[in-house]
Amino acid sequence: MGALDFLFVVAVILIVLWLLGFVFFNLGAIIWVLLVIAVIIILFRLLSGRRI
């Protein structure tokens, strides 16, 4: 395993940990964003004539 591979693995681990911390810290806001996205998708499908 080369030095670049090791740095890549460390970077990926740090990014994943940062994302997990961000998600759990802002969980309330993320739930609202997901709900808004779901409503937009449902409205788009209704307006385009597809079944839900």
Steps between C-alpha positions, in 0.01 A plus 500: 500500500656824387498833678239642264268204563539549874425873474196424285365254760558749782328776301198279427470402868519863612240608244262221606542590868445869421182418305370282783561780749334750269197275450447427869559864599252631242258206499191719548582721203580202280165335578320817390705518180416135422131566562504799265676295232243222539210745463659653189546156344139402576368825352715458190373146449139612547539789257674285239211251509682205654363297785666532838 
